[in-house]
Amino acid sequence: MAHKIKEKYIAYILENGTEPESIYKFAKSLKIKEEEFYENYNSFKQIQNDIWKDYFTETISLIQKEEVYAGYSVREKLLAFFYTLIETLKSSRSFVLKSYETLDQPLNLKSNPVLADAKQVFIEFAGDLMMEGRETREVESRPIPQIAQKYPDLMWTLCLSIIDFWIKDYSKLFEKTDTLIEKSVNTAMDWIGRNPLDSLLDLGKFLFQNRK
């Protein structure tokens, strides 16, 4: 029933450009009792929350089904995720645009409860990638552990920035968004990976430990 409610909710938004006037009327249009609606969702916002969560779970499922995915580096896995997420959103762009209108913007600077479950799914995914990256030395273990703990949140902010950009991208085939994804992921991975600052810190640590 939850799947049917989500489908009808999306259809209603696309056909009417706004949310149903009330849950009672929406349930009536589905030919179900209002109490049956509440057995699945407590509000229209919760339906949107579930829809956004679906976009992320579907994206992760799609990339992990690819045989080549397991052999990807962390950088490549992040690229695969963001490229596939945009393809997933693209298939529902009309609804995503209407949903975006109801959210506080820009997404990367605001807290939107409607995205809470999607964030949870993504943070778990990104956390696993960061752990994998530390094992493969793609992600540097910094002296201050609190910094590394924030990496998944950094990736979430990056994700929201990409969505913000894509919403306003009217380039052919969204090619500018593809470019942003490539540059953003490469920059993020360069920043959390070993970089010249780490070498400088190592040198300073060595000199300090061997001072006379």
N, C-alpha and C positions, 0 to 999 in steps of 0.2 A: 504493500500500500504506500509506503514512504516513497518508493520510486515513482509511482503513479502521481502522487501529490507533487513531487518535484517537476515532473514533466508538464503537468497541467499549469503549475505556477509559472514556469518559463514561458509556456505558450500564452498565458494570460498577459504577462508583461509585454511580450513581443506584439501581441495583437492590440493591446490597449494603451501601451506606453506608460502604465502606472500599476501599482499594486491593486489587488482587489479591495473593494470598499470595506469589507469586513470578512472575518473568518467564517461567519455564519453563511454569508452569500456565496463565498468561495466553495465551502463544503457542499452547499446546495447544488452548485453547478457541477460538482463531481458526483452528485447523487449519492452522497454519504452523509451520515449524521455528524453534527459538529463535534460530538464526543469522540468520534472515530478519528477526526483530524487531530484532536488533542492527544490521542494515544500515540501519535507519531511525531508531532511538532507542537511547541507551545506558542509559536508566533511565526510571522512571515520572515522575520529576521533570522530565525533559526533555520528556515528552509534555505535562505541565502548562504548561511554559514555552512550548511551541509553541501551545497552546490560547489562552493569554492573549495571545500575540502576534497570533493570528488575530483576536481581539476588536478589537484596535486597528487592524490593517490593514483589516479589514472596515469599521470605522467611518469611516476616512479615505476609503476607496473610495466608500462610500455618499454622504457629503456632497459629495465632489468631482464626483459624477455629476449632481448637481442643477444645472440651468442657471443658477439665481440665485446659486449659490455664488460664482462669479467676481466678481460685483459687490458682494459683502459687504465690510464693513470688517473689520479684524483682530478687533475685539471681537465682531462677529457670527459670524465664522468659529470663534472659540473657543467661543462659545455653541452653535453648531451642532454642533461636535465633542462637547462634553460631553453635550448632550441626546441625541445619537445614540448615544454610547457607552453611556449608561444604557439606552437602548432595546435595544441589542445585548446587553448583559448581562442585561437583563430576560428576554429570550427563552431564556436558559440559567440563570435564577436558581437553580434547585435545585442544579445542578452548581457554580455560582459559590460558593454558600454552603458546600458541602462542601470546595471547594478553599480557601476563605478560612479555614476551621478549621485548616488545616495551615500557614498562614502566620503569621509573627511580626506581632503587632498592637500598636498601630495601624499601618497600612501607611505612613502619612506620616512616621512616626518610626523605622521599621525598614528594614533592607536585606534584601530577599528575592530570592535568586538566581532564583527561579521567574519573577520579573517582569522579568528582565534584558533579554530580547529585546523585550518590550512597551515598556519604557522607551526602548530604542534607537530604536524606530519613532516613539514620541511625541516624543522630544527632537529628532529630525530634522524632524518636522512643525512643532513649536513654534519651532524655530530659523528655519525658512523664514518663519513668520508674523512673528517678531520683526524679521527683515530687511526684510520687506515693510512692517511698521509704521514702521520708521525712515525708509523712503522716503516714506511717506504722512504722516509726522510724528505718527502715533498713538503711537509709542514714542519717547521722548526719548533722545537720545544724551547720556549723562551724561559729565562731565569725567573720571571714573575708568572706563575701559573694562571693567575686571574686573567692575563692577557689572552692566553690560548683558549681559556674557557669561553671567551667572548666571540671566538671565530664563527660558530654557527649563527650567532646573532648578526654578525657582520654580513654573512652570506644572505641572511633574511632581508636585511636592509638593501643589499644589492639586488635581490629578487624583486622587491617592491619598486626599486628604482627602474628596473627593466620594464615592469608592467606599466608604470607611469609613462615611460617613454613610448612604449608600444601603443598605448591608448591614443596618443597624439601623433603617431607616425603614419603619414599618408604617402610614404615613398612606395614605389612599385615593389610588390611582393614583400613589403616591410623589410627591405634590404638594409635600411639604416638601423633597424633593431638588431638584425643579425650582426652588423658591425659593432654595435654597442656591446652585445653579449660577448663577442670575442675579445674586445679590448678590456672590458670590465673584469672578466674572469682571469685573463692573463695578468692584469694589474693586481688583482686580489691575491692570486697565487704567488706572484713575485713578492708581494708584501709579506705574506705569512710564511713563505719559504725562506731558505737561507739567502741573505742579502749582504751587501757590503757593511751594513751596520753591525751585523752579527760578527763578521770578521774583525771589525774594529773593536767590538766588545771583548772578543776572545783575546786579541792582542793586548788590550788594556788589562785584562785579568791575568794574563801570563806575566806581563811586566810587573804588576802589583805583587804577585806571588813570588817573583824572583828578584825583588828589589834588594839592594844591599845597604 
